[in-house]
Amino acid sequence: MVLEHLDPAAWRAKLPGSKGRTIAAIIAHVHNIRRKWLRLSAPHIKLPATLDRTTCTQKQARAALAESGARCSEMLADALS
């Protein structure tokens, strides 16, 4: 929901005087950590593609998060059944 309403100018904006990550980098990190969790915990589930924090668009990030979220839900459902 946040990505749908995020001003595109904020996507790669850096905080003044901060070494923190951009929103793009944070979202890419979340997606890529989900991939790692899947790889280590459910190797039978096909991994979604990685997301590059320096080049991904908001549209790509939305799609990637949806895909990794669905795969994580699949992994958890498998584990609980």
Secondary structure, DSSP 8 states (H G I E B T S, - for coil): -HHHH--GGGSS---TT-----HHHHHHHHHHHHHHHHHHH-TTS-------TTT--HHHHHHHHHHHHHHHHHHHHHHH-
